[in-house]
Amino acid sequence: MFRKVDSEQQQPLYRQVQEAIREAIADRSLRPDDALPPERELSTAFGVSRITIRKAIEELVNEGVLDTHHGSGTFVRSKVEKNFAQLTSFSEEMGARGMTPSSVWLNRTSGSVLPEEALTLRASPGTAVYRFSRIRLADDAPMSIEYTTILASCLPSVEAVDRSLYEALHKTGHRPVRALQRLSALILNSEQAELLGASTGDAGLLVERVGFNKNGTAIEYSQSYYRGDTYDFVAELSISE
């Protein structure tokens, strides 16, 4: 299940153990809610001390990758919590959890708004837009499929987006400062399941977002598909006085 660590590498042993556990989670050898073997077994499997194992696990717990239940053991965290009340990018969300965000590009194109997009973005027919399609990953594990349409007037070119769309929009002064979001449950079709490393018919979540820049202009329309077993959406509510 786990790759071996190399004592001759410059990287600390506990870091190598962490990477091996992350890889096991990414390739689904360890699945959400799976229990890790006891420290003694991990120590033998990796050929390191139990202190090294304990340090690696403690940091993965702090990063939200693992959960420890006293008396029960250590488990792969079942879901990532996404605050539905905060307007953050995927890269910012994963970075805040100590995870490394990345993307696999499916498509980047330019064109004109479709009728549905024109209605959502309140744009005139023929308005130029850029469309971005990509798989979003955290620590190399697929987390979501993201389809985004942006008004072309907000970016210098379709190639301006590299690691983070919101970072590119920030540079041009058009980063969304307000958004409307809608969350829907769905069943993943075969294409979505394949891209997310899931099975056809698994539960999924769709988040639709319309983002507005500081001038109040709707500039972003996105549809993000998530595996239902990897995400929890939370929001803090308070009573009006």
C-alpha positions in Angstrom: 0.0 0.0 0.0 2.8 2.4 0.9 6.0 3.2 -0.9 9.2 2.8 1.0 11.1 5.7 2.5 14.8 6.4 1.7 17.0 7.3 4.7 19.7 8.6 2.3 17.4 11.3 0.9 17.8 14.9 2.2 14.0 15.1 2.9 13.2 14.2 6.5 11.8 10.7 7.1 8.5 12.0 8.5 8.0 14.1 5.4 8.5 11.0 3.2 6.0 9.1 5.3 3.5 11.9 4.8 4.0 11.9 1.1 3.5 8.1 1.0 0.3 8.4 2.9 -0.9 11.2 0.6 -0.1 9.0 -2.4 -2.1 6.1 -1.0 -5.1 8.5 -0.5 -4.6 9.9 -4.0 -4.6 6.5 -5.8 -7.5 5.3 -3.6 -5.5 2.6 -1.9 -6.8 4.5 1.2 -10.3 5.8 0.9 -12.3 8.3 2.9 -13.1 6.9 6.4 -10.5 4.1 6.1 -8.5 3.5 9.2 -4.7 3.7 9.1 -2.8 0.7 10.5 -1.6 1.1 14.1 1.6 3.0 14.7 3.5 -0.2 15.4 2.6 -1.6 12.0 3.3 1.6 10.2 6.7 1.8 11.9 7.5 -1.7 10.6 6.1 -1.0 7.1 8.2 2.2 6.7 11.2 1.0 8.6 11.2 4.1 10.8 10.6 4.8 14.5 7.2 5.2 16.0 8.1 8.8 16.9 8.6 9.5 13.2 5.2 8.0 12.4 3.6 10.0 15.2 5.0 13.3 13.9 3.9 12.5 10.3 0.4 11.7 11.4 0.1 14.7 13.8 0.9 17.1 10.9 -1.5 15.4 8.5 -4.2 15.7 11.2 -3.4 19.4 11.6 -3.7 19.8 7.8 -7.1 18.1 7.8 -6.0 15.1 5.8 -6.5 12.7 8.7 -8.8 12.6 11.7 -7.8 11.0 15.0 -10.6 9.5 17.2 -9.3 8.7 20.7 -9.8 5.1 21.4 -10.6 4.3 17.8 -7.5 5.2 15.8 -6.6 7.4 12.9 -8.8 7.7 9.8 -8.6 9.3 6.4 -10.7 12.4 6.6 -14.0 11.8 4.8 -14.6 15.2 3.4 -13.1 18.7 2.9 -15.1 21.5 4.4 -15.9 24.4 2.1 -17.2 27.5 3.7 -20.2 28.5 1.5 -20.2 32.0 3.0 -16.7 32.9 1.9 -15.7 34.1 -1.6 -12.4 32.3 -2.1 -10.7 30.6 -5.0 -10.0 26.8 -5.1 -6.3 27.6 -4.8 -6.8 29.7 -1.7 -9.1 27.0 -0.1 -6.6 24.2 -0.6 -3.6 26.3 0.4 -5.3 27.2 3.7 -5.6 23.5 4.4 -1.9 22.9 3.7 -2.7 21.1 0.4 -1.1 21.8 -2.9 -3.6 23.0 -5.6 -3.1 22.2 -9.3 -5.1 21.9 -12.4 -5.4 19.7 -15.5 -6.6 21.8 -18.4 -9.4 20.3 -20.5 -10.0 23.4 -22.7 -9.4 27.1 -23.0 -11.4 28.9 -25.7 -12.7 32.3 -26.7 -16.1 33.1 -28.2 -19.4 34.9 -27.7 -21.9 34.4 -24.9 -24.4 31.7 -25.3 -28.1 32.6 -24.6 -27.9 31.1 -21.1 -24.7 32.9 -20.3 -26.0 36.2 -21.6 -29.0 36.0 -19.3 -26.9 35.0 -16.3 -24.1 37.6 -16.9 -26.6 40.2 -18.0 -24.5 40.6 -21.1 -25.6 41.7 -24.6 -25.7 39.1 -27.4 -22.3 38.8 -29.1 -20.4 39.9 -26.0 -16.9 38.3 -26.1 -16.0 35.8 -23.4 -13.3 33.3 -22.4 -14.2 29.8 -21.3 -12.0 27.7 -19.1 -12.5 24.0 -18.4 -10.3 22.1 -16.0 -10.0 19.4 -13.3 -9.0 20.9 -10.0 -6.7 18.8 -7.8 -5.4 19.0 -4.3 -2.2 17.1 -3.6 -2.7 15.5 -7.0 -6.1 14.1 -6.1 -9.0 15.2 -8.3 -11.5 17.3 -6.3 -13.7 19.0 -8.9 -14.4 19.7 -12.5 -14.7 23.4 -13.2 -16.3 25.1 -16.2 -16.0 28.9 -16.1 -17.1 31.7 -18.4 -15.4 35.1 -17.9 -16.1 38.4 -19.8 -13.2 38.8 -22.2 -12.9 42.5 -21.2 -11.7 41.4 -17.8 -8.5 39.6 -18.9 -5.8 40.4 -21.5 -6.1 37.0 -23.2 -7.4 33.5 -22.7 -3.8 32.5 -21.9 -3.6 34.9 -18.9 -4.9 32.3 -16.5 -2.2 29.9 -15.2 -2.5 28.6 -11.7 -5.4 30.7 -10.4 -8.2 32.4 -12.2 -8.9 34.8 -9.4 -5.2 35.7 -9.2 -5.3 36.6 -12.9 -8.5 38.7 -12.3 -6.9 40.4 -9.3 -4.1 41.6 -11.5 -6.6 43.3 -13.9 -8.7 44.8 -11.0 -11.7 42.5 -11.8 -11.5 39.9 -9.1 -15.1 39.1 -7.8 -15.9 40.7 -4.5 -19.4 39.4 -4.3 -21.1 36.2 -5.6 -24.4 34.4 -5.8 -24.0 30.6 -5.4 -26.4 27.7 -5.8 -25.7 24.2 -4.5 -27.5 21.2 -6.1 -27.2 17.4 -5.6 -26.8 15.2 -8.6 -25.7 11.8 -9.8 -22.3 11.7 -11.6 -22.5 10.6 -15.2 -19.8 8.4 -16.8 -17.7 11.3 -18.0 -17.8 13.2 -14.8 -17.0 10.1 -12.8 -14.0 9.2 -14.9 -12.5 12.7 -14.5 -13.1 12.7 -10.8 -11.8 9.1 -10.2 -15.3 8.1 -9.0 -17.8 5.5 -10.3 -20.8 6.2 -12.6 -23.8 6.8 -10.5 -21.9 8.1 -7.4 -23.4 11.1 -5.6 -22.1 14.4 -6.7 -22.6 18.1 -6.0 -22.9 21.0 -8.4 -22.1 24.6 -7.3 -23.1 27.3 -9.7 -21.5 30.7 -9.1 -22.1 34.2 -10.5 -19.3 36.6 -9.5 -19.5 40.4 -9.5 -16.5 42.7 -9.5 -16.2 45.9 -7.4 -18.2 47.8 -10.0 -21.2 45.5 -9.5 -20.7 43.9 -13.0 -21.4 40.2 -13.4 -18.1 38.9 -14.9 -18.0 35.3 -13.9 -20.3 32.3 -14.4 -19.0 29.0 -13.2 -20.2 25.4 -12.7 -18.2 23.2 -10.5 -18.9 19.4 -10.1 -17.7 17.8 -6.9 -17.6 14.2 -5.7 -20.2 13.9 -2.9 -17.8 11.9 -0.7 -15.0 14.6 -0.7 -16.8 17.8 0.2 -19.0 19.2 2.9 -20.4 22.7 2.4 -20.8 24.8 5.5 -22.0 28.3 6.3 -22.1 30.3 9.4 -25.6 31.8 10.1 -26.7 34.5 12.5 -30.0 36.1 13.5 -30.8 39.6 12.3 -31.4 42.1 15.1 
